[in-house]
Amino acid sequence: MEYQNFDCEIAEGCATIRLIGPGAPNIEDLCDEFLDLTLRLQEDRAVRALVFTDGDHAFDFHHDLDNLSASHLRNEGVERLEIAMELGRKIVTMMADLTKPVLAATRGDIRDLGFAFFLAADVRLATPTASFTPPDLVGGLLPGWGLSHHLPRLIGPGRTLELLLSGRTLGAAEAHAIGLIDRLVPEESWEQELDNLTGRLRTLPQPAVRLLKLAVQNAAGLDMTSMLSLEWESQQQCWDSLETTEGLRAWQEGREPQLGFAPPDEED
């Protein structure tokens, strides 16, 4: 499949996906390409982490309010809105379901549905030049794309309501202070910081990474006893994997683990 909205480069275990194309993308086309690309990367054992970052433009996706409002004025049903919501559901669900860590990294302006896309990543990085504008409620529609799930968990219910009701733009410093950004990176060390982080991810046994992501996703809904059980079940899976075996052997021998392709019959 030829991608019009993404450019993907795979190097040393990391897939760097840049947003390309003129202006804000068509969401239906974006969704089709995103699902095709991420499914390919999920199956590619040479890829141990995904980084979504600015290319020609930053994370700038929008509902097609022109068509939605015209459809509503014609007294048409909710079908067009349902299609738009389903596209967003597919994208953010895929990001959560990927067994590999998903990073979002920006130096630009995050807007509208791009704001929800950015927050759906596992780890979020930005430079001080970045800005963050949530979807505008002026049309009378909720943001969608899982924003009402992710945003309260990151910044709390009060701040969520204040931000979405005001529709104001946050600078990177404030976004970092309230928890929207996990790491604020100086502009001059941006490339080096990304290289260091993805380099670290390449050295981690994948079963541990996959199961840690699953545990963190479930943490808010489980009590301590359930989490301890989940940890123990996960530890057993790690213990039996070839990558953990190599990681522990490398620890004993005082060297970097040599991680790569697992045999086809191994279930990580």
N, C-alpha and C positions, 0 to 999 in steps of 0.2 A: 504494500500500500504506500502510495506517495503522500507525504504529509505536507499540508499547506500551513499548518499552525505550529508545528513543532520541528525543531532540529535536534537530533539526538547523536551524541558522541560517546562512545564507550571506550574507556581507557583505564587500565590497571584496576579493574573490578568495579568501576563506578560509571553509571550512565548519567551524563549531564544533559538535561533536556531544556533547550532554550525556546522561549516563546517568539515566534516569528510571524511575518505577514503584516499587511498594511492595516493599521487601526484595530478596533475591537473585532474579535472573530465572530462568525456565525456560530451560535452555541450548538446547534445540531451537528454541524461539521466538526466542531471542536470535540464534542463527545465521541463521535465515531472514531476519530483519530486517536483520542486519548485512550479509549478502551483497547483499540488494536495495538497501540504502542506498549501500553503497560502490560497487557497479556503476553506480548513477545518478551518483554524484559523479565517478567515473572518466571518464564520458562528458561531463560538464558542463564546458565550456571556460571557464566563468566561475570555476571552482574551481581554485585553484593550490596549495592545501595543506589538510590535514585535521587538526583538533585534537580529540582525544577527552578529555573532562574530566568532573569530578564534576558531577552534577546533584542529584537527590534523594538519591543515595547515591554512594559511591565505587566503585572497581572491586572488586566483591564477588561473584564467580561461584564455583559449587561443583559438583563431581560429585554426582549423586544417589546418595549412598552407601546410603541406606535401601533403594532399589529394587535397587541392585547387590548389596548384601549378601543381600537376600531372594532374589534370583534365584540367587545362588551357593549358598545353603542348600537351595534346591529342586533342586540339581544340574542346573540349566539350563546351556546352552552359553554361550559367550563373546559371543554376538550382541549382547546389550544393551550390554556394555562396548565392543564394536566400533563400535556406533552412536555412543556418547558420544565415543570417540576420533576418529571421522570428523568429527564436528561441530567439534571443536577444530582438527583439521587444516585444514578449510576456512577457518576464521576467520584463523588465523595465516598460512596460505599467501596468502590474499587481501591481508593487510597487507603482506607481502613483495612481492607482484606489482604492487601499485598503483604507477603511474609517478609519482605525486605524493607529496611527503613527508608522513609520518604522525607527528604529535606526540601524546604522551600527557602530560597535565598533571593533577596531583592535589594537593589540600590535605587529603585524608582518609586512610582506612585501606584499604590494598590487601591483599586476602586471597585465598588459595587459587588457583583458576584465574584470578582477576582479576590475580594477581601475574604469571602467564605472559602474559596479554593485555597488560599494561602493558609488559613487557620486549620484546614483539614489535614495539613501535613503533620508528620510526627515531630519534626524539629523545624523551627523557624529562625532564620538569621536575616539581618538587615544592616545597612550602613546608616549613619546619621542623616543622609540625604533622603531616605525613604519617607513616604507619608502613607497614611491609611484612612480611607474614606469608606464607611459602610454603605450598604444599599439604602436608597432614599425611600422612606415610607410615604412620600407625598401622593403617590398613585393609589394608595390604599391596599397594597399587597404586602404580605410578609416577605422577609428576605429569602427564605428557602435555603437550599444547598447545605443543610445541616447547621446553619449558623446559630439557631436557637439551642442546639446541643453543645457545640464547641465553645461558644463565647461565654456563657455563664460559668463553665468549668474552668476557663482561663482567668476571668477577671471578676467573677461574682455576679449575682443577679442585679444588684443596684447599678453597678457600672455598666452592665449590659444594657439595661433600660435607658440609662442616661445617654449612652453613646448612640443607640439606635433611634431613640426619640429625637435627639438633637440633630443627628445626621452630620455632626461636625467632623472635620479632618484632624487626625492625630499626627503630630510629628513623631519621628522615630524615638526620641528620648522619652516622651510620655508613654508611647506604646510599649517600650521596654520596661519602664517603671511599673506599669500595671499588669504586665505578664503576657502581652500579645506577642512579643518577640522574646525568644529564648536567649539569644546572644546578639548584642550590638557590636558590630565590627568596624573599626576605623577604616576609612576608605583606602588608605595607603597600604593596609595589610589584608585587604579583602581576598585576593586570590590565594595568598599564602594560608590564611585561616581556613578557606574552603579545602585547599589541598591537605592541610593537616587533619581536618576532621574526616574527610573521605579516606585519607590514608589510614587513620585509626580504624575506621569501619572495615577496611579490607583485612585487618589483622585479627578480627574477632570471629570465632567459630559461629557459623550461621545458625545452628540449632539454638544456641543461647540467645542470639539476637531476635530470632523469630518468636521464641517463647517469652522473652522479656516484653516484646511489643504486645503480645497477647495478654500477658499478666497486667500490664499497665492499663490497657484498654478496659479490662474487667474490674480494676481495683475499686472504682467508685461504687459498683453495685454488689460487692461481696464483703462479708464480714471477715474478721481476722482468721477465724477457724477455716473458712472456705479458701482464703488466700494462702494460708499455710499448706493446705492440701494441694492447691494448684501449684505452688512452688515445688512441693515434693514430687508431684507427677512430672513436672517439667524437668526437674533435676535428673530423674531417671531416664528421660528421653535424651537429655544431653549426655549423660554418662555412657550411653550405648552408641553414640554417634562417632563416626570416624574423625570429624573435625575437632571434637572435644578431646578425643584420644590424642590427636596430634598437638593440641594446645597444652595439655597437661605434660606430655612428653617434652615439648619445647621448654616449658617452665622448669622442669627438672634439669634439662641440659643447658639452661641459661642462654637460649637463642630465640630468634623470632620463629613463630610457627610457620610452616610451609603449607598454606591452605590453598586449595584449588578445587578442581572438579571432584565431586563424589562419585563413586561407582553407581551405575544406573539402578542397581537393585537396593541401594541404601535409601531409607526413608528418613530424611532429616526432620 
